[in-house]
Amino acid sequence: MLKLPKTTLTSLPRPVSDHCRHLVNSSLSIGGPTPFRFENMWLHHKNFKLNISNWVAGMPSRWAANKIHLKYARYSGRNTGIELVFDFLSLASSDENGDRSVLARSLLASLVGYALLYILRFKNEKDRKTSASKVRNERVKNLINNGECRPENRSDTDVIIVGAGVVGAALAYTLGKDALRVRVIERDLTEPDRIVGELLQPGGYLKLLELGLEDCIEEIDAQRVFGYALLKDGRNTRLSYPLEKFNSDLSGRSFHNGRFIQRMRKKATSLSNVQMEQGTVTSLIEENGTIKGVQYKTKSGEELNACAPLTIVCDGCFSNLRRSLCNPKLPFPNHGHVILANPSPILFYPISSTEVRCLVDVPGQKVPSIANGEMTKYLKTVVAPQVPPELHDAFISAIDQGSIRTMLNRSMPADPYPTPGALLMGDAFNMRHPLTGGGMTVALSDIVVLRELLRPLQDMNDASALCKYLESFYTLRKPVASTINTLAGALYKVFCASPDQARKEMRDACFDYLALGGVCSTGPVGLLSGLNALSFVLHFFAVAIYGVGRLLLPLPSPNRLWLGARLISGASAIIFPIIKAEGVRQMFFPATVPAYYRVPPVK
């Protein structure tokens, strides 16, 4: 009615029938070609042939049916019936006495031709569907064969990512944006409740910008961080990031880890080629020494296989610890606070506009029990007296609320074992002490390195060649990773209290060295923030030499000389094992490592 607004509907009289008849009338003409209709009664007209002959003679392209004949003529082998019906005029005009017989035969031939054409088209369509079904069934059969992965599944997924934490979610978006088909399997897709991964250094924020994920820290009440403040025995000093040469928006960020991860998961799944599902990976699928995929259980308990040329495992170390302080005021807003306490450092940093996280390092192999009150007693008697006055009441209040959790802290140097078809990343691959908050910076930097390595690849199905090529990843990541790892391990050991007089001198020298300001503070903080990838070793021994110099002034003595020698020896005992674990060649001479020069495999 909208297209024919002047249409009318009227009822017709029904003198006999009990049905109601209606007449639809429209004053509008309907466009389009006028159809040609042949009526059998025309054959009974005495002037039929004469009229038709005159009509055809006056048309430049003969008659309308001939146009249809020319249109379908390209279907060779299927136009026999059409040709017969189009030739009926010539047949009719050639036989004056048998016109009815010729016309009848022509029409019969036309019907046979149309029937043949329909049968041929139906048969071809059926053959095509049967062939497609065969291919699909064969592919499914190859994919599910004794729980193994077959090469035919390469069209489904390019990369499997185990874990959708910071690394997994960011990597999924990064690879998905580069047109790779990514499948992410995460144990729990609800918002994580963790106490780690909540401080992103300025260098990490730069990597976030480079990956196009900077909007993931929006709308989660993230706090800007401009540096650190050190407090010891009533004294304090502030260490600011060297941000003068960067954009005014650059700074560190601290936030709720769970909110950040959920934002990145949402960003990753916004790409059509990224699939994220909840499931627990139980094992890797291995064939002839090559990882082909993973076995996992879905949320409903169903056991499934997922296969891809490359499997990246970054499920991290899951934590049950979550401690928060409500509405405390930090001595230096927008700064992380490291308390050089006894026996080990205490860390405070904001995670929202109303919450501050407190991390207490408890040295030793056995953690005080929460259930029997040992942990509460330890925090109130050992830790609380060393907490700054501004935070003391909030700290005690948080302890009384009983929301105390613990997690195992560990340092794990990167010890790569190249395996065809699989790659380790994140905390599953490399961990350092959380004192410096550099874990996410290392992880995001690793993603940038891996992205640049995977971009030139045209085919990732040659597992052996891909594994050999990705060995360069372990060397190319070293400038950032080894610097932050070394810094975290060394600072933790220096900041921990010790009965050794030389270690006490080293701790005091480190605090005073950083308090000097200038390059003495901006250099180490630049390394810590991930903005500079220079070696921390020079600054570390500068602290040791500074400590020895303090001991020898104003006048050296045999006892002071001996203490200075022990200080240098202690510094060496701290730094050299860390360097050895990171790899001397990879840290200082990466260009001498053959994997540094690996080029993409050529098929």
Stockholm file with secondary structure:
# STOCKHOLM 1.0

chainA/1-603         MLKLPKTTLTSLPRPVSDHCRHLVNSSLSIGGPTPFRFENMWLHHKNFKLNISNWVAGMPSRWAANKIHLKYARYSGRNTGIELVFDFLSLASSDENGDRSVLARSLLASLVGYALLYILRFKNEKDRKTSASKVRNERVKNLINNGECRPENRSDTDVIIVGAGVVGAALAYTLGKDALRVRVIERDLTEPDRIVGELLQPGGYLKLLELGLEDCIEEIDAQRVFGYALLKDGRNTRLSYPLEKFNSDLSGRSFHNGRFIQRMRKKATSLSNVQMEQGTVTSLIEENGTIKGVQYKTKSGEELNACAPLTIVCDGCFSNLRRSLCNPKLPFPNHGHVILANPSPILFYPISSTEVRCLVDVPGQKVPSIANGEMTKYLKTVVAPQVPPELHDAFISAIDQGSIRTMLNRSMPADPYPTPGALLMGDAFNMRHPLTGGGMTVALSDIVVLRELLRPLQDMNDASALCKYLESFYTLRKPVASTINTLAGALYKVFCASPDQARKEMRDACFDYLALGGVCSTGPVGLLSGLNALSFVLHFFAVAIYGVGRLLLPLPSPNRLWLGARLISGASAIIFPIIKAEGVRQMFFPATVPAYYRVPPVK
#=GR chainA/1-603 SS CCSCTTCEEEEECCSSCSSCEEEEECSSCCCSCCCCCCCGGGGGSTTHHHHHHHHHHTCTTCCHHHHHHHHHTTSTTSCHHHHHHHTHHHHHHHCSTTHHHHHHHHHHHHHHHHHHHHHHHHHHHHHHHHHHHHHHHHHHHHHSBTTBCCGGGGGTCSEEEECCSHHHHHHHHHHHHTTCCEEEEESCCSCCCCSSSCEECHHHHHHHHHHTCGGGGTTTTCEEECEEEEEETTEEEEEECCCTTSCTTCCEEECCHHHHHHHHHHHHHTSTTEEEEEEEEEEEEEETTEEEEEEEEETTSCEEEEECSEEEECCCCCCCCCCCEESCCCSSTTEEEEECCSSSCEEEEESSSSEEEEEECCCSSSCCCTTTTHHHHHIIIIIGGGSCHHHHHHHHHHHHHTCCCCCCCCCBCCCCCCBTTEEECGGGTCBCCGGGCCHHHHHHHHHHHHHHHHTTCSCCCCHHHHHHHHHHHHHHTHHHHHHHHHHHHHHHHHHSCCSCHHHHHHHHHHHHHHHTCTHHHHHHHHHHTTSCCCCSHHHHHHHHHHHHHHHHSSCCCHHHHHHHHHHHHHHHHHHHHHHHHHCHHHHHCGGGSGGGGCCCCCC
#=GC SS_cons         CCSCTTCEEEEECCSSCSSCEEEEECSSCCCSCCCCCCCGGGGGSTTHHHHHHHHHHTCTTCCHHHHHHHHHTTSTTSCHHHHHHHTHHHHHHHCSTTHHHHHHHHHHHHHHHHHHHHHHHHHHHHHHHHHHHHHHHHHHHHHSBTTBCCGGGGGTCSEEEECCSHHHHHHHHHHHHTTCCEEEEESCCSCCCCSSSCEECHHHHHHHHHHTCGGGGTTTTCEEECEEEEEETTEEEEEECCCTTSCTTCCEEECCHHHHHHHHHHHHHTSTTEEEEEEEEEEEEEETTEEEEEEEEETTSCEEEEECSEEEECCCCCCCCCCCEESCCCSSTTEEEEECCSSSCEEEEESSSSEEEEEECCCSSSCCCTTTTHHHHHIIIIIGGGSCHHHHHHHHHHHHHTCCCCCCCCCBCCCCCCBTTEEECGGGTCBCCGGGCCHHHHHHHHHHHHHHHHTTCSCCCCHHHHHHHHHHHHHHTHHHHHHHHHHHHHHHHHHSCCSCHHHHHHHHHHHHHHHTCTHHHHHHHHHHTTSCCCCSHHHHHHHHHHHHHHHHSSCCCHHHHHHHHHHHHHHHHHHHHHHHHHCHHHHHCGGGSGGGGCCCCCC
//
